Amino acid sequence: MIVGRILRGILDALKFYGLLMHYIWLRIVYVYLHIKYYCVKVGGAALIEAVEIWYSIKTMSKENRVIFAACIAVSIYGLSLVTLTRM
């Protein structure tokens, strides 16, 4: 009788810890899916912005495109310079 109660107590404890580990695993997966969802959302927003910029560049005149490209190149060179000086 006493051995049966002890074994039942051990089995109940193992079931409890198994359920607890399963719950923790499900919470980790839940957080992972939220992170993945927001990454997809950010990627979609970036894609929409890129398409809007692309069409606004296509509507520019040739001179404005050259000015736009020069501004982008200067900012990239500036960021590169800042990165190199901070290293």
DRENLOKE-424449 format. One record per atom (N, C-alpha, C): residue number from 1; atom name; x, y, z. Coordinates in pm, 1 decimal, padded with zeros to 6 digits, m for minus. Example, Ala and Ser with C-alpha at 12.3 -4.5 7.8 and 13.67 -1.06 7.14 Angstrom:
<kefis>
pos  site  px  py  pz
1  N  01319.0  m00569.0  00780.0
1  CA  01230.0  m00450.0  00780.0
1  C  01320.0  m00330.0  00780.0
2  N  01285.0  m00225.0  00708.0
2  CA  01367.0  m00106.0  00714.0
2  C  01290.0  00003.0  00787.0
</kefis>
This chain:
<kefis>
pos  site  px  py  pz
1  N  00079.9  m00119.7  00000.0
1  CA  00000.0  00000.0  00000.0
1  C  00084.7  00127.0  00000.0
2  N  00182.6  00133.0  00088.2
2  CA  00265.0  00253.4  00099.3
2  C  00347.5  00271.7  m00028.7
3  N  00396.9  00160.2  m00083.0
3  CA  00475.9  00168.5  m00206.2
3  C  00388.0  00218.4  m00320.8
4  N  00263.1  00174.1  m00325.2
4  CA  00170.1  00218.4  m00429.5
4  C  00143.2  00368.2  m00420.2
5  N  00126.4  00419.7  m00299.6
5  CA  00104.5  00564.1  m00281.2
5  C  00227.6  00643.9  m00320.9
6  N  00343.8  00592.3  m00284.2
6  CA  00467.7  00661.6  m00319.6
6  C  00484.5  00665.4  m00471.3
7  N  00458.7  00549.5  m00536.8
7  CA  00469.2  00545.5  m00682.7
7  C  00366.6  00637.3  m00748.0
8  N  00245.1  00640.7  m00694.1
8  CA  00142.5  00729.5  m00748.5
8  C  00184.0  00875.9  m00731.3
9  N  00241.6  00908.3  m00616.8
9  CA  00289.9  01044.7  m00594.0
9  C  00401.0  01081.6  m00690.2
10  N  00492.8  00988.2  m00714.2
10  CA  00601.9  01013.6  m00808.5
10  C  00546.7  01030.8  m00949.7
11  N  00451.8  00945.3  m00989.0
11  CA  00391.9  00956.9  m01122.3
11  C  00314.7  01087.5  m01138.5
12  N  00243.6  01126.9  m01032.6
12  CA  00172.5  01255.5  m01039.0
12  C  00270.0  01372.3  m01052.6
13  N  00381.3  01366.4  m00979.6
13  CA  00482.0  01471.8  m00989.3
13  C  00543.2  01474.9  m01129.3
14  N  00570.7  01357.4  m01186.4
14  CA  00625.5  01352.1  m01322.1
14  C  00525.8  01407.0  m01424.2
15  N  00398.2  01375.0  m01408.3
15  CA  00296.2  01429.0  m01498.4
15  C  00289.8  01581.0  m01486.1
16  N  00294.4  01629.4  m01362.2
16  CA  00289.7  01773.9  m01340.0
16  C  00407.6  01843.5  m01406.5
17  N  00529.6  01789.9  m01386.3
17  CA  00647.4  01852.1  m01445.9
17  C  00646.9  01838.5  m01598.3
18  N  00590.9  01728.3  m01648.4
18  CA  00576.3  01713.7  m01793.0
18  C  00482.4  01819.0  m01849.8
19  N  00370.5  01841.0  m01782.9
19  CA  00276.1  01944.1  m01826.8
19  C  00337.3  02083.7  m01814.5
20  N  00413.9  02105.9  m01708.3
20  CA  00479.8  02234.5  m01689.7
20  C  00581.5  02260.2  m01801.1
21  N  00659.9  02159.7  m01836.8
21  CA  00756.9  02174.5  m01945.0
21  C  00686.1  02197.9  m02079.0
22  N  00574.4  02128.8  m02099.5
22  CA  00497.2  02149.2  m02222.2
22  C  00442.0  02291.6  m02227.8
23  N  00394.9  02343.4  m02116.1
23  CA  00343.7  02480.3  m02110.4
23  C  00455.1  02580.7  m02141.0
24  N  00572.0  02559.9  m02082.6
24  CA  00684.6  02649.9  m02107.5
24  C  00723.2  02645.2  m02254.2
25  N  00725.3  02525.1  m02313.6
25  CA  00756.8  02511.5  m02455.1
25  C  00654.8  02586.6  m02540.8
26  N  00527.2  02574.9  m02508.8
26  CA  00423.6  02644.8  m02584.2
26  C  00437.9  02796.2  m02571.2
27  N  00476.7  02846.5  m02455.1
27  CA  00497.9  02990.2  m02438.6
27  C  00615.7  03037.8  m02522.9
28  N  00722.4  02958.1  m02530.0
28  CA  00838.0  02993.2  m02612.8
28  C  00797.1  02997.8  m02759.3
29  N  00720.0  02899.6  m02804.3
29  CA  00673.4  02897.9  m02942.9
29  C  00582.1  03017.3  m02969.1
30  N  00499.9  03053.3  m02872.6
30  CA  00410.0  03168.3  m02885.1
30  C  00488.9  03297.7  m02906.2
31  N  00592.9  03318.0  m02827.3
31  CA  00676.6  03437.1  m02841.3
31  C  00749.4  03434.9  m02975.7
32  N  00798.5  03317.2  m03016.3
32  CA  00867.0  03303.9  m03145.1
32  C  00773.3  03340.8  m03260.0
33  N  00649.3  03294.8  m03254.4
33  CA  00553.8  03326.1  m03360.3
33  C  00519.8  03475.1  m03363.3
34  N  00513.6  03538.6  m03246.3
34  CA  00491.5  03683.6  m03243.3
34  C  00608.3  03757.6  m03308.7
35  N  00730.5  03716.7  m03279.0
35  CA  00848.7  03779.7  m03339.0
35  C  00845.4  03761.1  m03490.3
36  N  00812.7  03640.2  m03534.5
36  CA  00806.4  03612.7  m03677.6
36  C  00697.5  03695.9  m03745.3
37  N  00583.5  03710.8  m03679.7
37  CA  00472.6  03789.1  m03733.8
37  C  00512.2  03935.2  m03752.9
38  N  00576.6  03992.5  m03651.9
38  CA  00615.0  04132.8  m03662.8
38  C  00728.1  04153.0  m03763.7
39  N  00816.0  04053.7  m03780.3
39  CA  00919.9  04063.5  m03884.0
39  C  00856.8  04063.4  m04023.0
40  N  00755.9  03979.6  m04043.6
40  CA  00686.2  03977.6  m04172.3
40  C  00614.1  04109.7  m04195.0
41  N  00555.6  04163.7  m04089.5
41  CA  00485.7  04291.6  m04100.2
41  C  00582.5  04404.3  m04138.0
42  N  00698.4  04407.6  m04075.3
42  CA  00798.6  04509.6  m04105.3
42  C  00850.7  04491.7  m04247.8
43  N  00872.7  04368.2  m04289.6
43  CA  00918.4  04342.0  m04426.0
43  C  00817.3  04388.2  m04529.2
44  N  00689.2  04364.6  m04503.0
44  CA  00585.3  04411.0  m04594.3
44  C  00579.7  04562.2  m04602.6
45  N  00593.3  04627.6  m04488.8
45  CA  00592.6  04774.5  m04488.5
45  C  00713.5  04829.2  m04564.0
46  N  00828.9  04766.2  m04546.7
46  CA  00949.0  04810.3  m04618.7
46  C  00932.6  04789.6  m04769.4
47  N  00869.6  04679.7  m04808.0
47  CA  00846.3  04653.7  m04949.9
47  C  00752.4  04756.9  m05010.1
48  N  00648.4  04792.5  m04937.3
48  CA  00555.1  04894.7  m04985.2
48  C  00626.1  05028.4  m05001.1
49  N  00708.5  05064.4  m04903.5
49  CA  00783.6  05189.6  m04913.5
49  C  00880.4  05187.2  m05030.8
50  N  00944.9  05073.3  m05054.2
50  CA  01038.7  05063.1  m05166.1
50  C  00966.2  05081.1  m05299.2
51  N  00847.4  05023.2  m05311.0
51  CA  00770.0  05038.8  m05434.8
51  C  00727.8  05183.9  m05453.0
52  N  00687.4  05249.8  m05345.3
52  CA  00649.7  05390.9  m05354.7
52  C  00768.6  05477.1  m05396.7
53  N  00885.3  05450.0  m05340.5
53  CA  01004.8  05525.5  m05378.0
53  C  01040.2  05497.6  m05523.9
54  N  01029.0  05371.0  m05564.9
54  CA  01060.2  05335.1  m05703.3
54  C  00971.1  05412.7  m05801.4
55  N  00841.9  05416.4  m05774.0
55  CA  00752.4  05487.9  m05865.6
55  C  00771.7  05639.1  m05859.0
56  N  00808.6  05691.3  m05744.2
56  CA  00835.5  05835.0  m05738.8
56  C  00964.1  05869.3  m05813.2
57  N  01062.3  05778.9  m05812.5
57  CA  01185.4  05801.0  m05888.9
57  C  01155.8  05792.2  m06038.7
58  N  01068.3  05697.3  m06077.1
58  CA  01036.3  05683.5  m06219.5
58  C  00967.1  05807.6  m06274.8
59  N  00893.9  05879.7  m06190.8
59  CA  00822.6  05997.6  m06238.7
59  C  00911.6  06122.3  m06241.8
60  N  01031.5  06114.7  m06186.2
60  CA  01121.4  06229.8  m06184.9
60  C  01182.3  06252.5  m06322.7
61  N  01224.6  06375.6  m06344.3
61  CA  01298.4  06404.8  m06467.4
61  C  01441.5  06353.0  m06453.7
62  N  01514.0  06354.0  m06563.7
62  CA  01650.3  06300.8  m06561.5
62  C  01739.9  06379.8  m06466.6
63  N  01725.6  06511.5  m06465.2
63  CA  01807.8  06593.8  m06376.9
63  C  01777.0  06565.7  m06229.9
64  N  01649.2  06550.1  m06199.2
64  CA  01611.6  06521.2  m06060.4
64  C  01660.5  06383.7  m06016.5
65  N  01661.9  06287.9  m06109.0
65  CA  01714.7  06154.6  m06075.7
65  C  01862.7  06162.0  m06043.1
66  N  01936.9  06241.9  m06118.3
66  CA  02080.6  06256.5  m06093.4
66  C  02102.8  06321.5  m05957.1
67  N  02025.7  06423.7  m05925.8
67  CA  02037.4  06490.1  m05795.2
67  C  02002.8  06393.3  m05683.0
68  N  01896.7  06314.6  m05701.9
68  CA  01855.3  06216.3  m05601.9
68  C  01965.6  06112.2  m05580.2
69  N  02021.6  06061.6  m05689.5
69  CA  02129.6  05962.4  m05678.9
69  C  02251.5  06021.3  m05608.9
70  N  02281.4  06147.0  m05637.3
70  CA  02395.3  06211.1  m05571.9
70  C  02371.1  06225.2  m05422.0
71  N  02249.8  06262.3  m05385.0
71  CA  02217.7  06274.7  m05241.4
71  C  02231.3  06140.8  m05170.4
72  N  02181.3  06033.9  m05233.8
72  CA  02192.0  05900.5  m05173.6
72  C  02339.4  05859.5  m05162.8
73  N  02417.1  05884.6  m05267.7
73  CA  02558.7  05846.8  m05265.4
73  C  02634.0  05922.9  m05157.2
74  N  02605.6  06051.6  m05142.9
74  CA  02673.2  06131.1  m05039.4
74  C  02637.5  06079.1  m04901.4
75  N  02509.5  06044.6  m04879.5
75  CA  02473.5  05994.1  m04746.7
75  C  02537.0  05858.3  m04719.6
76  N  02548.2  05772.3  m04820.8
76  CA  02613.9  05642.5  m04799.8
76  C  02762.5  05663.6  m04770.8
77  N  02827.4  05752.0  m04845.4
77  CA  02968.5  05781.1  m04818.7
77  C  02986.8  05842.8  m04679.7
78  N  02894.8  05927.6  m04640.4
78  CA  02902.3  05987.0  m04506.1
78  C  02889.8  05882.8  m04396.9
79  N  02794.6  05789.8  m04413.6
79  CA  02779.7  05681.9  m04315.0
79  C  02902.8  05592.3  m04311.6
80  N  02959.7  05565.9  m04429.3
80  CA  03082.9  05484.6  m04434.6
80  C  03196.8  05554.3  m04361.7
81  N  03209.1  05685.0  m04383.4
81  CA  03314.3  05761.1  m04317.0
81  C  03296.9  05759.8  m04165.5
82  N  03174.0  05778.5  m04120.6
82  CA  03146.6  05776.0  m03976.4
82  C  03178.9  05638.2  m03918.9
83  N  03141.0  05532.3  m03992.0
83  CA  03168.5  05396.3  m03945.5
83  C  03318.6  05371.6  m03937.7
84  N  03391.3  05416.0  m04038.8
84  CA  03536.3  05393.4  m04037.9
84  C  03605.4  05472.5  m03928.8
85  N  03559.1  05594.5  m03901.7
85  CA  03625.6  05674.1  m03798.4
85  C  03594.0  05622.9  m03658.7
86  N  03480.9  05556.5  m03641.2
86  CA  03447.1  05503.4  m03508.6
86  C  03514.7  05372.8  m03479.3
87  N  03568.8  05306.9  m03581.0
87  CA  03638.0  05180.3  m03557.9
87  C  03772.6  05214.3  m03505.1
</kefis>
